[in-house]
């Protein structure tokens, strides 16, 4: 186990940050709503909660325990991002919530209600893969940690893989910042030393506070190389309707090419048409395979140049969609919770704690009321086929269907995403081959005179193209049908 020291908050511009978050939600819907609001950027400033250097383009990685659950599914988090959990052996008590831009694959080999595991393909030259873990160590169970957690650490040690752990340990350990040491803490320290893990926690600031006690039971751990990537670990000062404090940290990853996209709703298509008309050339009198290819390349290049003027590309933002039910009243009660929490931290009396609990309860009731009202309005407004399709999709949605690392016919799990994809291809499309590029000599211009395809005409092709929704997914050319 390596010691940690306070890190320098400034980092060279050759790095980009992943916003790390960790906490226990205590099964509270209000807690989930508060964290969603925290990760959503302020409409005025465009900056989300947390450190200023983690701007709105920074993806996030959130490991949490005891989430709100309904029918063995985690609720309160939008499905727009990645949510990894398992309801094996009961309601899930650990989960990973991450930006969809992060390439994280669920590791089904270690499925358990108290542990969520994902293989993160970082794209870093030095550390290409990091196993991300969210674990809940139930104080009522005979063992200090779940059996799947120890199997996972043995797997990482055997495969020499990096690991990042966000856990609610329910243990007092002086190494992790607690002022006392108990038997659970001793067992945890033995595990940390035996697996050569590094404790990321800094200082002795408690991560769990009530009027009766305060302790540091929420712990961030990592293996050696991953620990060197983590910066600015701290306990967030705000209250999020949970007795557990929010933990924040940044993960510095070598600079990667940012993702770009176009905002098709804000551009001006009149500028696009004028620009494209100026770049178009007169029709050719003769055609060949080579000329046809060149003309297609010229046309695609012209379209992109015109779009750069009317719809310029911009960096993709790793944002959450702002909750439509969130309003000024919710913001007001949220501030009241923060004020009550600040008062309680200064004077941890039973009276101040009662005021904090009352403020949390009021915020929780309001969020429940606003969510139900928003859902009723959504159902009432489903008066078109498109809205009915969205409603039906919600009703038909099952459990967690994220594609993870699958196992073969022998019961052996794949260890990489590439192996999983190849296994799926061999199973469902046996004998298939990858993408093949035909040599240039294989292209031939021939007249199509087949009765079976006489129905294909320019008019029908044009009608089929215009039947696509304007903002449906783009093809390989990355151009949506609206173009």
N, C-alpha and C positions, 0 to 999 in steps of 0.2 A: 504494500500500500504506500502510495507516494503522498507527501504533504502538499497542501494547496496554499497558495499565497494570493493576496489581492491582486487582481489583474489590471493592466493598463487599459482604460476604456478606448484609447485611440488605436486604430488599426490602419494599415496601408490600404489604399484604394484598390489594390489588386485582389481584395477579398470581397465576397458578398456574404451577407448574414442570413442565417436561418433563425427565426425567433423561436426559442425554446420556451415552453411553458409546462408547469406541473402543479397539480393540486389534488385534493380530495373534495368532491362535490357534495358529499353526504346525502346523496340521493335527492338533492333539491332541484326542482325545476327552475326556481328563481336563480340559483347559482349558475345553472347552465345559461340562462338568459343574460345574466350579468357578464359572464365570460364572452358570450357572443358579442355583446355590445363593446366589450373591451378590445376584442380583435377587429371589430369593424371600425374603419377610419372615421374621424370626425368630419362631418360634412363641410364645416367651415375651413378647417386647416388641412384636411386631406391626410391627417396623420393618425394612425391607430395608437392604442394605449401602449405604454412601455418606453423603452429607451429611444431618444430621438434619432440615433443612428440606424435603428431598424425601421426604415421607411416603408411606405406602402407597397414597394416592389419586393420586399423581403418575404419569402414564404415562411410559414409557421409550422411548428411541430409541437403538439400538445399531448402530453401523457397524463391521464387523469384516472382516479379511482372512485368507486361507488357513484356511478352516474345515475341519473333518473331513468327508470326502466318501466316499460309497459309491455306485458306479454312477451317477456324474454328479449325485448328489443330496446336499445338505447334511444331515448327520445330527447327532443330539445336541441338537436344539432342538425343543421341543414345538410342535405345529401349532396350538395354541390361539391363538397370536399371529400377527402378520404376518411373513412371511419372504420377502424379495425377492432374487432372484439370477438369473443366467443361465448355462446350460451351453453356450452357443454357443462353438464353437472349442475345447471341452475342459472339464475339470472346473472348476467355479466357484472363483474365488479372491477374490471380494469379495461381500459380502452386507449387507443391512439387515434388522435384526430389531426390530420395533416393537410396542407395545401395539395391540391391535385397536381401541381407542377413537380412535386417531389416524387421520385420513382420508388415507392415503397410497396413491397409485396408481402401479403400476410403469410406467415410461416405456420401452416396448419399442423405441422408435426407436434407443436407445443400448445395445442388448443386446451384451454381451461378457463373457467369463469373468472379466476383470480389473476390471469396473466394474458396480456396481449403482446404479440411479437410480430415485428415486421422487418423484412430485409430491405435496407435503404441502399439503392444504387446511387452513390453520390456524384459520380463523374469526376471525383478527385483523383489526380495522378498518383498520390501517395496512398490514400485510403479509398479504394473504389467501393467497398461495401462496409456498412455499419449495421449491426443488428440492434434495432430500437425496441426497448422493452418497457411496458407499463405493468407494474405488479402491485397487488394488494396482499399484505401479510396479515391475515385475520388473527386477532389476539385470542379468539376463542378456540382455534384449532390446536391440536396437539403439537404440530410442527411449527417452527418459527416462520417458514416460508413454504409456498406450494411446492409439491414434488416436481412439477413441470419446470419450475424456475431453476432448480438445481440441475435437472437434466439439460436445460438450455445452457447453463454456464459450463457444464462438462463438454457439451457440443462445441461451444466457442473455444474452449481451451484445446480441445482435440483438433479442431480445424484451423486454429490460430486466427480467429475472426475477431474483429473489433466489436465492442458492445457499449451501448448507452442505456442506462437504467434510470427510470423515474418511478420511485416506489414510496408507498405509505407503509413503513416498516412496523409501526406500533411497538417500537423498541427504543429504549434509552441507551444511547452510546455517546461517550465523551468524545470519541473520534468524529462523530457526526455533528457535534455542537451541543449536545445535552449536558446539563450540569451534573447528572448522576448516571450511574451505570447499573442496569439490571440484568437478569439472566438472559432475556431475549437479546439485549444489546451485546452481551458477551458472545452469544452464538453468532450474531450478525458480524461482529468484528472478526471472529475466527474465519467466517466465510470470505470476508473481504481480503484478509491476509492470504488465505489459501488460494484464492483465484486471482490474486495480484491486481485488484481493482483500486481505482483512485476515487476518493471521496471529493465531490465537487463543492459541497457545502462550505461556506465561508463564515466564520464568526459563530456567535452563540445566540443569534436572534431566533426566537421560537417560531416554529411554523404551525403550531397548533395552540390556540389560546381560548380558555374559558375563564369564568370568574373563579374557578377552583384550582386550575393548574395551567401551566404553560410548558411546552416541551418542543423539542426538535425531533419529530418522528417522520417527517417527509424528507427523503434523502435522494440526492442525485449522485449516481456513481457511473464510472466509465472505465474502460481499459486504457492503457497508457497513451497510445497514439491519439485516440479520440479525446481524451482528457485535455490534451494540448490544444485542441481546436476550440474548447469552450472558454468563453470570456464573459465577464460582467455578471456573474451569478449574484442574485440578490433576492430578498423577500420583498414582495410588492407591498407598499404601505396601505393600499386601499382595501376595503372590505367587499367581499363578493358573496355575501349571504351564506357563508360557511365558516365554521370554526377553524378550518385549515386555511392558511395564508397561501396566496398565489406565489409561486417561485418563477422567476424569470432568468433567462440566460441566453447568450448568443452563441451560435455555432459558426465558426469562420471556415468557409470552404473556398478553395482556390477558385479564382474568377472563372466563370463559365459564360458562354455566349448567351445573352438574355433572349427571352422569347418575345417576339413582336406580333402585333395583330393590328387590324384596321377597324375603326369604329364606323360600321356601315350606316348607322343611323344619323350621324352628325355630318357626314360629307355632303358635297354639292355635286350631284350627277350632271348638272349642266356644264360645269367646268370639265368634268370627265369626258363628256361627248365632244366638246369643242377641241380639247387637247388631242383626243383620239382621231378626229377628222383630219387634223393637220398632219398627222403622222402616217395616214393611209396613202398607199401608192396606187397607181392605175392598175386595173386587172391585166394579167399576163395573157398573151395569145397562145402560148404553148406550155404544157405541163409535163413534168417527169417526177419520179419518186424523190429525187434530190431537191428539185425546185419546190415541191410540195412541202417537204420538211423545212426547208429554209424559210418559206413563207409563213409556216406555222410558228416557227421560232421568232420571226420578225413581228408577227401579230401579237404573240404573248408578251414580248418585250415592250411593244407599244402600249398594250393594255396596262402593264405594270407602271410604265412611266406616267401614263395619264392618271392612274389611281394614286400615284405618289403626290400628284398635285391636288387632287380632289379629296382623297382619303389617305393621308400620310400614315405610315406605320408608326406605332407607338409601343413602348415596352408594356408587356402584360403585367397587370398588377395582381399580386397574390392576395386578393381581398375576399372577405366574406360578404355575401349579400346582406344588406341592412334589413333587419326585421321590419316588415311593413306595419306591424302592430305597435311598434315602439313610438311613443309620443312624448309631449312635454311633461305630462303628468308622471309617466314612468321615469323620465329623467329627473324630475323633482324628488320623487321618493328614493331614487338611487342616490342622489346627493345626501338625503337625510340619513341613509344607511352609512354613508362615508363619514358624515359628521359624528354620528353616534359611535361608530367604530373608533374614530380618533379620540373621542372623549373617554372611551373605555380603555384604550391603550395607555392613556395618561394616568388614569385612576381606575384600577381594576376592582371596583366595588360591585356588590350584587345589584345595587340600584342602577348603576350605569350599564351593567350587563343586561338587566331587564329592559332598559330603554333600547338597547341594541337589538335584543330579540324581538321587541315590539316593532321596531322599524323594519327588520327583516321580514316579519310576518306580514306587515302591510304591503311591502314591495312584492312579496310572493303572491298574495291575494290579487293584487292589481295585475300582475303579469298573467296569471291564470285567466282572469276576466277578459283581458285584452286579447289573449290568444283564442279563447272560445268565440269571442265576438268576430274576430278576423276570420276564423274558420267558417262561421255561419254565413258571413258575407261572401266568402269564396264559393260556398256551395250554392247560395242563392243566385250568384252571377254566372253560374255555369249554364248559359243559355245558347251556346254555340257548339258545333261538333268539336272544335279545337279545345274549348274549355272542358267539355265533357270527357274528352280523351285524357286530359290532364287529371281530372278527378278519378277516372277509372284506373289510371296508372297508380295513383296514390292508394286506392282501395286494394289493388292487386299486388302491391308491393309486399314482398315476403321479408325474410330476415336478412342478415348480412350476406350479400352475394358477391363480395369482392373476390376477384380471381387471385389466388395465392399459389404457393408452391405445392404442386399436386404430387401424388404418389403413383407409382407404376403398378402393374399387375402383380408384382411380387411383394407389394406393400412397402416399398422403399420410397421415401420422399425425395423429390428433386432438391438439389441444393442451390440452383441458380434459376432465374427467370427464363433464360434461354433454354435450359433443359426442360422446363415445364411446357414452354411453347412447342418445342419439338415433339414432346410426348403427346400433346393434344393433337398435333398435326398427324402423327403416325397412327393415333387411335381413331380419329374421326375422318381423316383423309389419307388412308393407307396408299402408299405408292406415289404420293404427290411430290412435286419438286418445288424448289424455291423459285424466285423470280428469274426468268431467263430473258436475256436480250438477244433478239434475232440479229444475225449479221446483215449488213447493208445489202448484200447480194440477194438475200431472200425476199426483198420487197419487189413486188411486180404489180404493174397496173393491168388489171383485167376487167373486162365488162362482166357485170353480174347479170346473168340471164337464167335465174332459177325461179320457177313458178311459186315455190314456197315462200319467197321473200318479196313478192311483188307488192305486198301491202306496205312495205317500207317506202315512204315518199318524203320529199323535203317538207311538205305541209304537215304530215303526221309527226315527223321528227321535231319540227318547230313547235307544234302543239304540245308534244310531250315535255319539251324543255320548259315551256312557259307554265306547265302544270306544277312545277316544283315550287315550294315555298321560297320566298325571297331570301330568307336567312337560314335555310337548311345547310347541312354540313357541306363543306367544299370537297372537291375531288383532289387528285394529286397536284393540280395546278394551283391549289389554295385559293381559288376564286369561287365565291358563293354565287348561287343562281341569280341574285339581284344584279350582278354585273352583266 
